[in-house]
Amino acid sequence: MFIKTTRTKGLEYIKLVESYRDENNITRHNVLFNFGRADLIKNNKSFINVVKRLCEIAQIGVTDSTPKLDCSEAQMFKYGHLPYLRLWEKLGIGNCLRRLQNNTKCEFSLCDAALLMVVQHLLLPKSKLATYEYQENYLGLKQIQLHQFYRTLEKLAEHKELIETELFNENYTKVGNTVDVVFYDVTTFAFESVIADELRNFGFSKACKFNEVQVVMGLLIDSNGLPIGYELFPGNTFDGKTMTAALGNIQKRFGINKVVIVADRGLNSKGNLTAIKEAGYGYIVASKIKAMKKSIQEKIFAGDGYVSFSEDFRYKTIEYINTFKDEDGKWHRLSENLIISFSKKRAAKDYHDRLRLIDKAKKLLEKPSNIKSSNKRGGKKYLLETKNETAFSLDEKLIENDSKFDGYYGIQSSEKAMSAMEIIEAYRTLWRIEESFRVMKSTLEVRPVFHWKKERIHGHFVVCFLAFMLERRLEMLISEQEIEHSPEKIKEALNAMQLAKVTLNNEIVYIKAKNNPLANHICKQLDLKQPQNINSKEQLKHIFGIDKKNPWGQLSLF
């Protein structure tokens, strides 16, 4: 950090500038303070008073004239991780990892190493090597050796289920919070690799990265969008096959006796629905109404029985017996309510989506050589293949049949006591888990994953899970006050919380950069004191409450 002088239209301007290197290793300048015109600063009493105050802190004698200071270049420290440190302890993560530490032979702090990796994902996602090199930028976090990061990943992977269970007990069971609705969905995370093993494998990629190996994640969240647990599966695992493992974990680790599973149609298999019922749970899942019997479809299209909720939206309930035979030849009968809704806006969207696919199908017909390699979910859906597989044509019958379903949407539920609108609203909340995956992939940057050992891959996802838990909890606190925010805005606000460490005539002082209003609000919600504009070491110790009573804030810098 240094003082920079610039000239514009014959006038001299003074700025406090921070030098840094961007992603391309090019030196850039970030203006921290703009003091204004040099000729005005010379006679500005407010500016002179600030300088005098700096001198008083540094115990430098001052006169009425502008003092000459022996000031070093500044070293910038981030302290935006302090809100997450507070939540780290409040949610019981710190205590959980310290108890785990007592049962290991590690000679370093698992808690400190895990905390630093989590903070890095929350504020500026980097690889473990880059995290090791960048760690000195965080005010007061204990320095961790590179090999300790990797060792921590292995320990987190080994005790992943124990960590999930303890955190669930801490944040739900002990405080009397109940979980009666659980949202479940599946996504994929690709690796920059084509080497498959027992965990990383090729499969259907939800990010369209079909030429890379991947893993499959099944995530459980509550109705507030807070994560409960997750499971990692080999990359070639079909979505529907993940549900059984998730159900087992709800019973074994979390001890939830009554819960309603809400899931998308990708998990709506009769085997999954049976497993949910046999586990003693209920379900709300999107229905595949195009695959239902004609007798049910006739009831769907019949105009009677619909309740108008608004000018655009109406719904009705159809009692439905879901009958099927399992792999062992055993018949099952599931008594359900089928909630059918119709929306004019959805009908218009379905119509235009189909026109787009038909257009793609016609373009494929113009270049038949591309048909075999195209995706069945695209325009190829509406192509009819001849028996000898040498010619294709538009499937007019399928197009006509699909048009009948424009605007209709179905939801199956085992919960007969819930009203139709309660079921619809519960299903609509499923967007929270879709948003959760978006936050993990974008804000927290779960991938790329810079590991190839199975244990470290699993440990990496534990770190990301803990980071996601902290981010969601912080969002929840902000939402309660109806403050405008987003995961990206939170990250931006916390990254702007910086202190410039300078030496004035052999005395160290810390100058606070200007905070984002959102950052000030976050600190207020978590009862965190803010540094003053200019701080001595002792003042910072007092402000941050650094003492043995607050181990979360025990900054090694002091």
N, C-alpha and C positions, 0 to 999 in steps of 0.2 A: 504494500500500500504506500502511496506517495502523493505529494501535492503536484497537481498538474496545472500549468498556466496555458490558456489558449487566447487567441486574439480574434475578434470579430468586429469588423467595421471600425477598426482603430481603437477598440476598447479591450482591456485585459480582464479575463475572467479566471477565478481561482476555484479549483475542484479537488476533492479528495477522491483518488482513483485507486481501484484494486486491479492488479494485473493477474490474469489467469490464462490457461491454455485450453482451447476448445477441443472437440473430438478429433480434429485434423492436426492437432499439435501446433496450431497457430496462436500466437500471443494476441489476446484481446484485452480490452479495458472495460471495467464496470464502474460507473460513477456512483460512489456511495453517498457523498455529500456535495452539494453545489453551494459554495459560499457566496457566489455572485461576483459583481464587479470589484476589481482590486481597489479602484479609487474610492469606492464607498466603504469598503472594509476598513480602510485606514482611519476613518473617522467614526466608525460605527461603535457606539458605546456597548451595545449588547454583545457584539463579537469580542470586544476587549474584555468584558466581564467574564465571558466563557473561558477565555485564555487565562485570565487571572485565577479563575476557579481551578483550572487544570494545574496551574502553578502551586496553588495552595495544597492540592492533593499530593502533588509531587514534592512538596516542601521546598519550593523554589522561591527565593525572595523576589518580590515584584515592586515596580515603581509605577507612577502614573503613565509612563511611556510604554509602548508596546514591548513586551519582554522578548528576549531572544532565547529560544528553547533548543536544547539538545535532544531532539526527538528521533527515535529509531523508526525504521519501516514497520508497518503493522503486520501482525499475524492474525488472520481471521479464524475465529472459532464459531462453530454452529452450536446452538443450544436448543434448537427446535425439537430435539428428541426428548426433552424433559417431560412434556405431556404424556408421551408413550411410556416413559419410565414410571410415571405415577400410575398409569393404567396397568402396567406390567405387574406391579405389586397389588393393586386393588383387585385385579381379577385372579390373583393367587398363582400367577405363573412363576414368579420369583421363588416363592416358598416351595412350589412343586419341584422345581429344578434343584433347589438346595437340598430338599429331602432325597432326591434322586442322587445327588452328589455324595451323600453320606453312605450310599450303598454301592459306590463304585470305587475303583482304585485310582481314579484320576487325581493327579497332583496339581491340577489347575481348576479354575472355577468354570463348570459347565454353564452356570447361569450367566456369567459375564460374557462368555463366548457366544452363547445363543442370543443374548440380548443385542450384541453388536451386529450379528448377522440379520436379526429381525429389523433393527433400526435402519440398517442399510437398505433393505427391501422397501421399507416404508417411505424413506426420504429420497434415496438416490440409488436404485437397484444396480448392483454390480456383481461381478463374479467374486468368489471367495478370495482369490488372489488380489483383485482390485480393492476389496473390502479391507484386507490386511494393510495395503499400501495407503489407503485413504483414512484410516481410523483416527489418526492424530488430529483430524479436522473437527472431531466432536469434543466439545468441552467436557473434560473430566472422565470420559469412559476409560476403563482400564485397558491397557495395551495387551493385545492377545497375539500370541505367536501363530504363524500360518499353520503349522501342523496341529495346533490345538483346535482350529476351526474344523479340520477334517475329522479329528477324533471326536469332536462334539457331534458332528453329523451322524457318525456311527452310533453313538450313545442315544441320540434322539430317535433314531430308527429302531434301535433295540427296545426302547421303552415307550414307543408311540402310543400304544393302547393304554398304558398306565397313565400317561400324561393326559390323554383325552378324558379318561374316567375321572381323574382327580379334579380337572378343571370343570367338568360337568357337575360334580358334587359340590364344588366350591361356589359355582354361580347359579345353580338351580336347586339342588337338594337341600343344602344347608340354609339357604335364605327363603325356602318355601316357594320358589318359582316353579310352576307346573308347565309341562309341555304336553299339549293335547293335539296339536297339529304339526306335523313334520313334513317339510318339503324336500323332495329328493330328485336329483337329476344327474346326468352324466355328461362329461366332456372329455376331450383328448388334449394331450400336450405332446408336441412333436420334438424330436431331437435333431440336431444338425449331424445326422449320421445315417448310414444305410446298413450298419452292422446290427443284426438282430441277436437277442439272447432271451433268457427265460422271462424277463420283464419287458424289455424294449422289443417291440415287434411291429410288423406292418399290419394295418387294419384300416377300417373306414375312418378317415380323418374329418372331424367337424370343422377343421380349419383349411381343408382342401390341400393338405400337405401329404399327398399320397405316395411320394417317393422317399419319405423319411420314416424311420421307426418312431414309435410313439408309446405312451402309456395311457391308460384310461382311468379317469378319476370319477368316483361316485361321491357326491357331497350331500350332507344332511344339514339343513338350517331350520331355525324355528320361524314363527310367524313374524318376528321382528327383523328377520334377515340375519340373525346372529348364527354363526356356524356352531354345530354340535359335534360333528365328527366327519370323517371321510375314509374312503378306502381306495387303494391303488391297485389296479389290475393290469395284467399283460395287455399290450397294445392291440392284440387281435381278439379281445373279449367283446362279445356282442352286448349292447346296452342292457338288454333284458336279463342277461345272466348275472348281472351285478346285484340285483335286488335282494336275492336270498341272503347274500353276505351282509348286506346293509341291515336287514331285519334281525339277523342274529346278533349284530352288534348293539342294536337298540335294546335288546333284552339283556344280553350278557353284561355289557359295560355300563349302560346308562340306567338300567333298571326301570325303564318306562313301561308301565303295565297297560295303559290305554292310550292309543294314539291313532290319528287318522293320517295315512300317507297320501300326500298330494303329488302327482307325477304327470308327466307329459305322455302322449300316446306312444312314444317310442318304448315305454316300459309297460304298456298295456298288453301283456300276454296273459292268457288264461292260467298258465302255470304260475306267473307272478301274483295274480289276484288270489289264487288258491293259497299260495304261501302266506300272503298277508292275512287272510282269514284264519288259517290254521295257527298263525302266531298270536291270534286273538286281537288283531288290529282291524281297523276299517280303512277304506280307500276312497279317494276321489281322483279319477284319471280321465284324460281325454278319450273320447270314444271314436272308434273307427266305423262311423255310420255307413260308409260306402260298402263295407264288407258284411253288414248285417243282413239278416233274412229279409225277403221282400215284404213279409207281413209286418215287420217292424218299420221298414221304410215307408210303407203305405200309411202307417199311423203318423210318421214324421211329417209327411207331405199333406196330410189331412188338415184342413184349416181350423177345425173345432178344437177346443181345449186350450188354446193359447191365451196367455195373460199378457196384456200390453203394459210394459214397464215404462216406455216412453214412445214417442212418435217413431223412433228408429228401431226400437228393440222390443221383442216379445219372446215369451218362453212358455214351455209346458212340460209336465212330468208324465213319463210313461213307465208304468210298472213293467219290469223286465226280468225274466228268468234266464240267466246266462248258463247254458248247458253245454258241456263239452266232455270229451274223453281224454284222460292223460296217457302218458307213454306206457303205463302198465295196464291200460285197458279199463281203468276205473272211471265211472261216470261221476261228474260233479254238477251240482245245481247251486248257482249263486243267485240269491234273491237281491235284485238291485233296483234302484231308481235311475232311469235314463232321463237326464235333463236336456231337452232340445231347445236351443235358442236360435232366433233368426234376426239378422241385422241387415238393413238396406245398405249401409256402408260396407259391410263385409261382402255382401252380394256383388257390389260394384267392383270391389278389389278382386274377388274370385274371378269375375268375368274378364277383367283386364289381365290378370295373371295367366289365365288360360289362353287368351289371344297372343300373349308373348310366347308361350310354349308352342302354340300352333305355328307361329311365324318361324321359330327355330326349327321346327319339324320340316317345314317347307324348304328352308335353306339346306337342311341335311339331304332332302330328296334331290336337290340340285347337284349335290356332291356326294353320291352314294358311298364313295370310299371312306368318308368320315363317319358313317353310321355305326360301324362295328366298334369304333373306339370311343364313341360318345357315351355320356352318362345317362343311365336309364331314367334318372330323376329330371333330366332336361327335356328337350324337344323330342327325344327318342320315345318318350312315353306315349306319344300320339301317332307312332308309326306302326303299321300292321305288316308283319312279315309273312311272306308266302311260305308254303310248306317246304319248298326246295331251298329256302334261304338265299335266293338270288335276287329277289325284288321286294320293294317296300312301297307302301301307299299310306295315305292318311287314314287313321282309324276313326271314321265318321261316327260309328256307333258309340265308341268310348267317349268321344267329344260330346255327343248329345246326352249321354248318361251323366257325365260329370256336370253338365250345365244345370241339371235338376237340383244339385246340391248347393248351388250358389247361395251364400248367405246363411246356410245352416251350420250349426256346430253342436256337437254332442258331448256330454260329460256323464260317465258312469260312476255311481256311488253306492256303496254298501250301507251308507248311513241313512236309514229310513226316517230317523227322528229329526234330521236336518231339513229345513225348508229348501225349496229350489234356489232362492236367492242366496241363502247362506252357502250352499254348495258352489254356486257360480262365483260368489265373492271369494271363497277360499281358493278356488282354482285360479282366479285372476291374480291372486297374490303370488302365484308361481313365478311371476316376472322377477321377484326378488332374487331367486336363485340364478336366473339367467343373468341378472345384473351382477351377481356375485362372481360368476365366471368371467364376466367382462372386466371387473375390477382386478381380479387375480391375473388376467392375461395382459392388461394394459398398465394400470397404475402400479401394481406390485411386480409386474414383469416376472412371473413364475418361470417363463422360458425366455431366452435359451437356458438350458440346463447344462452346466459345464462339468458334468460328472459322467462316469461310465460304470463305476462300481455300484452294485445293487444297493448296498447298505447306505452309500452316500447319496444316491438318488432318493431313497426313502427319507433320509435325514433332511435333504433339501426341501422336500414337500412338507415335512413337519415344521420347518422354519417358516415356510410360506403360509401354512395354516395358522401359526401363532401370529404372524404379521397381519393376516386377514382378520383374525379375531380382534386385535387391537384397533385396526382401522374401522371395522364395523361398529365397535363399541364407542369410539370417538364420534363417529357420524351420528349415532343414536343420541348421544349427549347434546350435540349441536341441534339436532332435529327437534328436541324437546323445547328449545327456545325459539323455534321457527326462524332461524337464521339461514340466509341463502348460502348454500355450500355445495360442494361436489368433492369426490375423492381427489381430483386433480387440484382443485382450489385449496383443499386442506394441505396437500403436499407442498404446493407453492408457498402458502402462508408460513408453514413451519420451516421450510428451507430458508426463508428470508430472516429468520430469527438468528442474528449474528452479533458477535462482539469482536471488536478490533482491539487486540492486545498491543500496546505500544509502551516503550520505555522512555520516560521523560526525566532526563538528568539522573539516570540510574534508578528511577522509581517506576514500577509497573502499574499501569492503569488500563482499564477496559472500557472502551467507548461503544455504546449500543447503537446499532444501525436502526433505522426507522422500521417499525413493525407494521405488518399488514393488520387491518382492523379485525380480521377473522382470527389471527393469531392471538390478539389481545382477548378476544371473546373466549377462545379455547382455554387460555390460562386462567381466566376468571371462573369458568365452569369447573376446572379442576383445582381451584384454590391454590394456584401457583403464583408466587410473587414475581413481579417483573424487575429486572435490573434497572438502575437509574441510568440516565444518559451517560454519566461518567462514574466509574466504579473502581474502588481499590480492591485488593484481594480480600481484605477483611469484610468489606461491604458485600461482596459477592457471597462469601461464606454465610453471612447473615441472611441475605435475600433468598438464597437457595435452600436454607435450612439444613446446612451440611453439619450433621452431628450424628451421634450413635443412635439417636431415637428414630432417625429417618434413613435407614440403610439404603433405600432406593436412590438417595441423592448423594451418596458418599463419593464425591468426585476426587479422583486420584490427582488431579491437577494441583490441589492444595494440600 
